[in-house]
């Protein structure tokens, strides 16, 4: 386990974090990889995205946006 402190920086209208090379290597990540952010209890976990998972989540987001009113009615 490695513990390292980094600063959040302004990147356009967003906020970014720089990941040192050693952290990327230990996590098996490369520049350009897609990652998934999970937020639970004030903690942010960054996980390398898997193609099937990412595709499923994209389909879910598209469906949710397109059928939001229908889904709300079904949930009643």
C-alpha positions as CSV (number, residue, x, y, z in Angstrom):
1,X,0.0,0.0,0.0
2,X,1.2,3.5,-0.9
3,X,0.0,6.7,0.7
4,X,0.8,9.9,-1.1
5,X,-0.6,13.5,-0.8
6,X,-1.4,15.5,-4.0
7,X,-3.1,18.8,-4.6
8,X,-6.3,19.4,-6.5
9,X,-5.7,21.8,-9.3
10,X,-7.9,23.9,-11.6
11,X,-8.3,22.5,-15.1
12,X,-10.6,24.8,-17.1
13,X,-13.9,24.8,-15.3
14,X,-13.1,21.6,-13.6
15,X,-10.8,20.4,-10.8
16,X,-8.1,17.7,-11.5
17,X,-5.6,15.7,-9.6
18,X,-2.2,14.6,-10.9
19,X,-1.3,11.0,-10.4
20,X,2.4,10.3,-10.0
21,X,4.0,7.7,-12.4
22,X,4.5,5.3,-9.5
23,X,0.9,5.4,-8.5
24,X,-0.2,4.7,-12.1
25,X,2.2,1.8,-12.3
26,X,1.0,0.3,-9.1
27,X,-2.6,0.6,-10.2
28,X,-1.9,-0.8,-13.6
29,X,-3.1,2.4,-15.3
30,X,-1.8,4.3,-18.3
31,X,-2.4,7.8,-19.5
32,X,-5.6,7.7,-21.6
33,X,-7.2,4.8,-19.8
34,X,-10.9,5.3,-18.8
35,X,-11.6,5.1,-15.0
36,X,-14.7,4.9,-12.9
37,X,-15.1,7.1,-9.9
38,X,-17.0,5.7,-6.9
39,X,-17.9,8.0,-4.1
40,X,-18.9,6.5,-0.7
41,X,-18.8,8.1,2.7
42,X,-16.6,11.0,1.7
43,X,-14.1,8.8,-0.1
44,X,-13.4,8.7,-3.8
45,X,-12.2,5.5,-5.3
46,X,-10.8,5.4,-8.8
47,X,-11.1,2.1,-10.6
48,X,-9.9,1.2,-14.2
49,X,-13.1,0.8,-16.3
50,X,-13.8,-2.4,-18.0
51,X,-15.2,-2.3,-21.5
52,X,-18.4,-4.3,-20.8
53,X,-19.1,-2.3,-17.6
54,X,-18.6,1.0,-19.3
55,X,-20.8,0.0,-22.2
56,X,-23.5,-1.1,-19.8
57,X,-23.3,2.1,-17.8
58,X,-23.4,4.2,-21.0
59,X,-26.6,2.4,-22.1
60,X,-28.1,2.9,-18.7
61,X,-27.4,6.6,-18.7
62,X,-28.9,7.0,-22.1
63,X,-32.0,5.0,-21.2
64,X,-32.4,6.9,-17.9
65,X,-32.2,10.3,-19.7
66,X,-34.5,9.3,-22.5
67,X,-37.2,7.6,-20.3
68,X,-36.8,9.5,-17.0
69,X,-40.5,10.4,-16.7
70,X,-41.6,6.9,-17.5
71,X,-39.2,5.4,-15.0
72,X,-40.5,7.9,-12.3
73,X,-44.1,6.7,-13.0
74,X,-43.1,3.1,-12.8
75,X,-41.3,3.6,-9.5
76,X,-44.6,4.8,-7.8
